[in-house]
Amino acid sequence: MSEESEFGNAVKGLYKKLCKSEWDAMMVGVLIAFFSVIMLAWSRPWGAVGAIRNWGEWILFGIGMLEDTPAGILENSGSIIGIGFVAGAFLSANL
């Protein structure tokens, strides 16, 4: 029972630190820069605009103007970023 309360306290502390307290702007900038460099070195830079073409292809496919099935929405990194933006905005609006 005490293990559950210790784990629960750890989760509550982490939640309070990450979601309730204000983050330092410099630290957030450094984190975003770090992850941008990692993404660039690993694959390619962040970008949400490339998904617009994929979404448009799905709309055209849905109304019958495109014959070939487009690439899956979840296979496009821009779509994942877009979903992350919406989910993050929803989460921060509800916290």
GROMACS elastic network, one bead per residue, 0.5 to 0.9 nm:
[ bonds ]
;  ai    aj funct       b0    kb
    1     4     6  0.53266   500
    1     5     6  0.65771   500
    1     6     6  0.87897   500
    2     5     6  0.50491   500
    2     6     6  0.60586   500
    2     7     6  0.84898   500
    3     6     6  0.50463   500
    3     7     6  0.60536   500
    3     8     6  0.83812   500
    4     7     6  0.50650   500
    4     8     6  0.58889   500
    4     9     6  0.83956   500
    5     9     6  0.58971   500
    5    10     6  0.84093   500
    6     9     6  0.50595   500
    6    10     6  0.61255   500
    6    11     6  0.86409   500
    7    10     6  0.50070   500
    7    11     6  0.61871   500
    7    12     6  0.85566   500
    8    11     6  0.51087   500
    8    12     6  0.60848   500
    8    13     6  0.84988   500
    9    12     6  0.50275   500
    9    13     6  0.60178   500
    9    14     6  0.85243   500
   10    13     6  0.50746   500
   10    14     6  0.61324   500
   10    15     6  0.85307   500
   11    14     6  0.50823   500
   11    15     6  0.60292   500
   11    16     6  0.85040   500
   12    15     6  0.50214   500
   12    16     6  0.60658   500
   12    17     6  0.85445   500
   13    16     6  0.50832   500
   13    17     6  0.61133   500
   13    18     6  0.85858   500
   14    17     6  0.50614   500
   14    18     6  0.60051   500
   14    19     6  0.81602   500
   15    18     6  0.52616   500
   15    19     6  0.54745   500
   15    20     6  0.70036   500
   16    19     6  0.55010   500
   16    21     6  0.63316   500
   17    20     6  0.61225   500
   17    21     6  0.55580   500
   17    22     6  0.83300   500
   17    23     6  0.87432   500
   18    21     6  0.65275   500
   18    22     6  0.81217   500
   18    23     6  0.78429   500
   19    22     6  0.77702   500
   19    23     6  0.88844   500
   19    92     6  0.81921   500
   19    95     6  0.73879   500
   20    95     6  0.78044   500
   22    25     6  0.88886   500
   23    26     6  0.86613   500
   23    27     6  0.73573   500
   23    28     6  0.69778   500
   24    27     6  0.53372   500
   24    28     6  0.63987   500
   24    29     6  0.87645   500
   25    28     6  0.51653   500
   25    29     6  0.61734   500
   25    30     6  0.86451   500
   26    29     6  0.51068   500
   26    30     6  0.62010   500
   26    31     6  0.86626   500
   27    30     6  0.50801   500
   27    31     6  0.61726   500
   27    32     6  0.86652   500
   28    31     6  0.50605   500
   28    32     6  0.61708   500
   28    33     6  0.85309   500
   29    32     6  0.52076   500
   29    33     6  0.60880   500
   29    34     6  0.84963   500
   30    33     6  0.50882   500
   30    34     6  0.60072   500
   30    35     6  0.86098   500
   31    34     6  0.50389   500
   31    35     6  0.61657   500
   31    36     6  0.84818   500
   32    35     6  0.52109   500
   32    36     6  0.60203   500
   32    37     6  0.86300   500
   33    36     6  0.50338   500
   33    37     6  0.62272   500
   33    38     6  0.86308   500
   34    37     6  0.52674   500
   34    38     6  0.62482   500
   34    39     6  0.86589   500
   35    39     6  0.60261   500
   35    40     6  0.84738   500
   36    39     6  0.51012   500
   36    40     6  0.60890   500
   36    41     6  0.85671   500
   36    44     6  0.89028   500
   36    45     6  0.63243   500
   36    46     6  0.67866   500
   37    40     6  0.50310   500
   37    41     6  0.60675   500
   37    42     6  0.84102   500
   37    45     6  0.77241   500
   38    41     6  0.51395   500
   38    42     6  0.58893   500
   38    43     6  0.82804   500
   38    44     6  0.89315   500
   38    45     6  0.86163   500
   39    42     6  0.50811   500
   39    43     6  0.56311   500
   39    44     6  0.56822   500
   39    45     6  0.55221   500
   39    46     6  0.70002   500
   40    43     6  0.55396   500
   40    46     6  0.77603   500
   41    44     6  0.69117   500
   41    45     6  0.82703   500
   42    45     6  0.88795   500
   44    47     6  0.87035   500
   46    77     6  0.83726   500
   46    78     6  0.78108   500
   46    81     6  0.81328   500
   47    50     6  0.66559   500
   47    51     6  0.84629   500
   47    77     6  0.79298   500
   47    78     6  0.58531   500
   47    81     6  0.76564   500
   48    51     6  0.59944   500
   48    52     6  0.78977   500
   48    77     6  0.76045   500
   48    79     6  0.67845   500
   48    80     6  0.83393   500
   48    81     6  0.59877   500
   48    82     6  0.61383   500
   49    52     6  0.57163   500
   49    53     6  0.80929   500
   49    78     6  0.65053   500
   49    79     6  0.87914   500
   49    82     6  0.88873   500
   50    53     6  0.60874   500
   50    54     6  0.73253   500
   50    76     6  0.82318   500
   50    77     6  0.83864   500
   50    78     6  0.58090   500
   50    79     6  0.82443   500
   51    54     6  0.50386   500
   51    55     6  0.61610   500
   51    56     6  0.85226   500
   51    73     6  0.79991   500
   51    76     6  0.64643   500
   51    77     6  0.74583   500
   51    79     6  0.52915   500
   51    80     6  0.87706   500
   51    81     6  0.89933   500
   51    82     6  0.81399   500
   52    55     6  0.50794   500
   52    56     6  0.60549   500
   52    57     6  0.85569   500
   52    78     6  0.81335   500
   52    79     6  0.81883   500
   53    57     6  0.61144   500
   53    58     6  0.86558   500
   54    57     6  0.50802   500
   54    58     6  0.63591   500
   54    59     6  0.87661   500
   54    70     6  0.71050   500
   54    71     6  0.71809   500
   54    72     6  0.81721   500
   54    73     6  0.68709   500
   54    76     6  0.76632   500
   54    79     6  0.83760   500
   55    58     6  0.51007   500
   55    59     6  0.63214   500
   55    60     6  0.87311   500
   55    73     6  0.71841   500
   55    79     6  0.83591   500
   56    59     6  0.50072   500
   56    60     6  0.61808   500
   56    61     6  0.84575   500
   57    60     6  0.50739   500
   57    61     6  0.59706   500
   57    62     6  0.84388   500
   57    66     6  0.72770   500
   57    69     6  0.84715   500
   57    70     6  0.62242   500
   57    71     6  0.87468   500
   58    62     6  0.59561   500
   58    63     6  0.86764   500
   58    66     6  0.83887   500
   58    69     6  0.78533   500
   58    70     6  0.63376   500
   58    71     6  0.85497   500
   58    72     6  0.87171   500
   58    73     6  0.83256   500
   59    63     6  0.63836   500
   59    64     6  0.86294   500
   59    65     6  0.86955   500
   59    66     6  0.88217   500
   60    63     6  0.53141   500
   60    64     6  0.61524   500
   60    65     6  0.50857   500
   60    66     6  0.54804   500
   60    67     6  0.88944   500
   61    64     6  0.50595   500
   61    65     6  0.57447   500
   61    67     6  0.65431   500
   61    68     6  0.74821   500
   61    69     6  0.68064   500
   61    70     6  0.75610   500
   62    65     6  0.76811   500
   62    66     6  0.79629   500
   63    66     6  0.79276   500
   64    67     6  0.69104   500
   66    69     6  0.76188   500
   66    70     6  0.86344   500
   67    70     6  0.89612   500
   69    72     6  0.85303   500
   70    73     6  0.84353   500
   71    74     6  0.85404   500
   71    75     6  0.68135   500
   71    76     6  0.76378   500
   72    75     6  0.51784   500
   72    76     6  0.69706   500
   73    76     6  0.55940   500
   73    77     6  0.85932   500
   73    78     6  0.88806   500
   73    79     6  0.61702   500
   73    80     6  0.81280   500
   74    77     6  0.72837   500
   74    78     6  0.88367   500
   74    79     6  0.62957   500
   74    80     6  0.62529   500
   75    78     6  0.88785   500
   75    79     6  0.78336   500
   75    80     6  0.80255   500
   76    79     6  0.53819   500
   76    80     6  0.66636   500
   76    81     6  0.89371   500
   77    80     6  0.50393   500
   77    81     6  0.62511   500
   77    82     6  0.85959   500
   78    81     6  0.50193   500
   78    82     6  0.60975   500
   78    83     6  0.85828   500
   79    83     6  0.60867   500
   79    84     6  0.83978   500
   80    83     6  0.50976   500
   80    84     6  0.60762   500
   80    85     6  0.86283   500
   81    85     6  0.61456   500
   81    86     6  0.87117   500
   82    85     6  0.50109   500
   82    86     6  0.63487   500
   82    87     6  0.85586   500
   83    86     6  0.51786   500
   83    87     6  0.60191   500
   83    88     6  0.83864   500
   84    87     6  0.50155   500
   84    88     6  0.57967   500
   84    89     6  0.83444   500
   85    88     6  0.51325   500
   85    89     6  0.60509   500
   85    90     6  0.84947   500
   86    89     6  0.51543   500
   86    90     6  0.60917   500
   86    91     6  0.85402   500
   87    90     6  0.50327   500
   87    91     6  0.60270   500
   87    92     6  0.85603   500
   88    91     6  0.50097   500
   88    92     6  0.60382   500
   88    93     6  0.83765   500
   89    92     6  0.52264   500
   89    93     6  0.59746   500
   89    94     6  0.85486   500
   90    93     6  0.51425   500
   90    94     6  0.62378   500
   90    95     6  0.87379   500
   91    94     6  0.51980   500
   91    95     6  0.62245   500
   92    95     6  0.51228   500
